[in-house]
Amino acid sequence: MVNLILKLLEKIGTLFFMLAAFLVLGSMPITLLGLCLVGILSLFTDEDYTQICFFISFLIVVLYCILQDKLDEYKEKHRKEVDKQPKERKGTYIDSWYEKYINDKKIMDNENKRYQKEQQEEVEKILSYRDNIRHASQQNYVSLNMDKSFVRYTKKDIDNINDWRKFEQFVAKQFKRKNFKVILTPRTNDGGKDIIIDKNGIKTYVECKYWNSNKSIGREEIQKLAGAAMMDGVRNALFITTSTYNKNAFETAKALNKNGFNIKLWTTNDLLVFINE
């Protein structure tokens, strides 16, 4: 009875050992599986294969463990080599991608800088144009309000002066604007001329009469101006009036011009043509 129990325990132990080996080894070879099955069959038959199965199973387990260690070492070595290659390739890809990203970013930065520079230049041009226009407008405004040098004058503007001395000053300013050297004589004791003008070395005496149209210029006024010029050795004279000239004035001027003297007779219209040209 005792031997039977011991024998049964031996078979059960062997069975558990083989099952444990099966569980530990995982994917067991067909041979080992067959041995386990033979061991299991011996439990239910009179044939005793327990010791043989145990010995063979133990031998296979030992060999399998040894080979498994070598196989694990080989797999680990191979895995490291395999892992190393993808890492290198992956690293190379990442480095290449990063380098491309950096290059593209530099290109974009350069393009952005160039675009911003162009935009800044355009803005500066616009601001410069604006400042120039503003400056020119201010200059024109000052000029128009100071001497009206850019205004086209009319007869009404001349009539609105309404003062003989202001008229003399106005005429003197217009000649100065035309790049003449101008001398405005005193209000009294002017020596028979109101303005002395000079351009390119040619001196001319100018007499201004701010009269209304009811009173015309005659021989006496023309002779007075011509006499003042001749006494000072000046051969050119200009008479300007807001009124008109009578027949005697024109005849006197014509006679003087025939004798080598140069005198011109201007009315308001002649003055306006000179100013506005």
C-alpha positions in Angstrom: 0.0 0.0 0.0 2.8 2.4 1.0 4.7 1.5 -2.2 1.6 2.2 -4.2 1.2 5.6 -2.6 4.9 6.5 -3.1 4.7 5.4 -6.7 1.6 7.4 -7.2 3.2 10.5 -5.6 6.3 10.0 -7.8 4.1 10.0 -10.9 2.2 13.0 -9.7 5.5 14.8 -8.9 6.9 14.0 -12.3 3.7 15.2 -13.9 3.8 18.4 -12.0 7.5 18.9 -12.9 6.7 18.4 -16.6 3.7 20.7 -16.4 5.9 23.3 -14.7 8.5 22.9 -17.4 5.8 23.4 -20.0 4.6 26.5 -18.3 8.1 27.9 -17.8 9.3 27.2 -21.3 6.2 28.5 -23.0 6.4 27.4 -26.6 7.6 23.8 -25.9 8.9 21.6 -28.7 6.7 18.8 -30.0 9.1 16.2 -28.5 8.8 17.6 -25.0 5.1 17.8 -25.4 5.0 14.2 -26.5 7.0 13.2 -23.5 4.7 15.0 -21.2 1.7 13.2 -22.8 3.5 9.8 -22.4 4.1 10.7 -18.7 0.4 11.5 -18.3 -0.6 8.2 -20.0 1.7 6.3 -17.6 -0.5 7.4 -14.7 -3.4 5.5 -16.1 -1.6 2.4 -17.4 0.4 -0.4 -15.9 3.5 0.5 -17.9 6.0 2.6 -16.0 7.4 5.4 -18.2 7.7 7.8 -15.3 11.5 7.7 -14.8 12.3 7.7 -18.5 10.0 10.7 -19.0 11.4 12.5 -16.0 15.0 11.9 -17.2 14.3 13.0 -20.7 12.2 15.9 -19.6 14.9 17.0 -17.2 17.6 16.7 -19.9 15.6 18.6 -22.4 14.8 21.4 -19.9 18.5 21.8 -19.0 19.5 21.8 -22.7 16.7 24.2 -23.5 17.7 26.5 -20.7 21.3 26.6 -21.9 20.3 27.1 -25.5 17.7 29.7 -24.4 20.4 31.7 -22.6 22.6 31.6 -25.7 19.6 32.4 -27.8 18.7 35.3 -25.5 22.2 36.6 -25.7 22.2 36.4 -29.5 18.7 38.0 -29.7 19.8 40.8 -27.4 23.0 41.5 -29.4 21.0 41.3 -32.6 18.3 43.6 -31.2 20.9 46.1 -30.1 22.4 46.1 -33.6 18.9 46.3 -35.2 17.8 49.0 -32.8 21.0 50.9 -33.4 20.5 51.0 -37.1 17.0 52.4 -37.0 18.1 54.9 -34.4 20.9 56.1 -36.6 18.5 56.2 -39.6 15.9 57.9 -37.4 18.5 60.4 -36.1 19.7 61.1 -39.6 16.2 61.7 -40.7 15.5 64.0 -37.8 18.7 65.8 -38.3 18.0 66.2 -42.0 14.5 67.4 -41.3 15.7 69.8 -38.6 18.4 71.2 -41.0 15.8 71.6 -43.7 13.5 73.3 -41.2 16.3 75.7 -40.1 17.2 76.5 -43.7 13.5 77.1 -44.6 13.2 79.3 -41.5 16.2 81.3 -42.5 14.8 81.7 -46.0 11.5 82.8 -44.5 13.2 85.2 -42.1 15.2 86.7 -44.9 12.1 87.1 -47.0 10.2 88.6 -44.1 13.1 91.0 -43.4 13.3 92.0 -47.1 9.5 92.5 -47.2 9.5 94.5 -44.1 12.4 96.6 -45.4 10.5 97.2 -48.7 7.4 98.1 -46.8 9.4 100.5 -44.5 11.0 102.1 -47.6 7.5 102.6 -49.1 6.2 104.1 -45.9 9.2 106.4 -45.7 8.7 107.5 -49.3 5.0 108.2 -48.6 5.9 110.1 -45.5 8.6 112.0 -47.4 6.1 112.8 -50.1 3.6 113.9 -47.5 6.2 116.1 -45.8 7.3 117.6 -49.1 3.7 118.3 -50.0 3.0 119.8 -46.6 6.2 121.9 -46.8 5.4 123.1 -50.3 1.9 123.9 -49.2 3.2 125.8 -46.2 5.7 127.6 -48.4 3.0 128.5 -51.0 0.7 129.6 -48.2 3.3 131.9 -46.8 4.3 133.1 -50.2 0.8 133.8 -51.2 0.1 135.6 -48.0 3.4 137.5 -47.9 3.8 138.8 -51.4 1.2 136.9 -53.5 4.0 135.9 -55.8 2.0 133.0 -57.2 -1.3 134.8 -57.6 -2.5 136.0 -60.9 -3.5 139.5 -60.3 -6.4 141.3 -61.8 -7.4 144.9 -62.4 -9.6 144.6 -59.3 -6.5 143.8 -57.2 -4.8 147.0 -58.5 -7.9 149.1 -57.8 -8.1 147.7 -54.3 -4.7 149.1 -53.4 -6.2 152.5 -53.2 -3.0 154.3 -52.1 -0.3 155.9 -54.4 2.5 155.0 -52.0 1.4 151.4 -51.6 1.1 151.2 -55.4 4.7 152.3 -55.7 5.7 149.7 -53.2 3.6 147.0 -55.0 5.3 147.8 -58.3 8.8 147.8 -56.7 8.0 144.3 -55.2 6.9 142.9 -58.6 10.2 144.0 -60.2 12.2 142.5 -57.4 10.3 139.3 -57.8 11.4 139.3 -61.4 15.0 139.4 -60.3 15.6 143.2 -60.8 17.7 145.2 -58.5 15.2 147.7 -57.1 15.6 151.0 -55.3 12.4 152.6 -54.0 12.9 156.4 -53.7 11.6 158.5 -50.8 8.1 159.7 -50.6 9.2 163.3 -51.2 12.2 164.7 -53.1 12.4 161.6 -55.3 14.2 163.5 -58.1 11.5 162.9 -60.6 11.4 159.0 -60.4 9.7 156.7 -57.9 11.7 153.5 -58.5 15.2 152.8 -60.0 15.5 149.3 -61.4 18.6 147.5 -62.8 19.0 144.3 -64.6 22.1 143.0 -66.5 23.6 146.5 -66.0 20.8 148.3 -67.7 19.3 151.0 -65.4 15.8 152.3 -65.8 13.9 155.1 -64.1 10.3 154.3 -63.2 7.5 156.7 -62.5 4.2 155.5 -61.0 1.0 157.4 -61.0 -2.0 155.9 -59.1 -4.7 158.1 -60.8 -8.3 157.4 -61.5 -9.5 157.1 -65.1 -10.9 160.6 -65.2 -7.4 162.1 -65.2 -5.0 161.2 -68.0 -1.2 161.5 -68.2 0.1 164.3 -70.6 3.3 165.8 -72.0 4.4 167.4 -68.8 4.7 164.1 -66.8 6.5 162.3 -69.6 9.0 165.2 -70.0 9.6 165.3 -66.3 10.6 161.6 -66.1 12.7 161.8 -69.2 14.5 164.9 -68.0 15.3 163.3 -64.6 16.8 160.2 -66.4 18.8 162.2 -68.9 20.3 164.4 -66.1 21.6 161.3 -64.4 22.9 159.8 -67.7 20.1 157.1 -67.8 18.8 156.3 -71.2 15.8 154.2 -70.2 12.5 155.1 -68.5 9.2 153.5 -67.8 6.0 155.3 -66.9 3.2 153.3 -65.2 -0.3 154.6 -64.5 -3.7 153.3 -63.5 -5.3 155.9 -65.7 -4.7 156.7 -69.4 -2.3 158.7 -71.6 -3.5 161.6 -73.8 -2.4 162.3 -77.3 0.4 164.6 -76.3 1.9 162.0 -74.0 2.2 159.5 -76.8 3.7 162.1 -79.2 6.2 163.1 -76.6 7.3 159.5 -76.0 7.5 158.9 -79.7 9.7 161.9 -80.2 12.0 160.9 -77.4 12.4 157.4 -78.7 13.4 158.8 -82.1 16.2 160.8 -80.5 17.9 157.8 -78.9 16.0 157.7 -75.6 14.0 154.6 -74.6 10.7 155.3 -72.8 7.7 153.0 -72.4 4.2 153.9 -71.4 2.3 151.3 -69.4 -1.2 151.2 -68.2 -2.8 148.8 -65.7 -3.2 146.1 -68.4 0.5 146.3 -69.3 1.5 146.0 -65.7 -0.7 142.9 -65.2 0.8 141.2 -68.3 4.3 141.8 -66.8 3.3 140.6 -63.4 1.4 137.4 -64.5 3.7 136.3 -67.2 
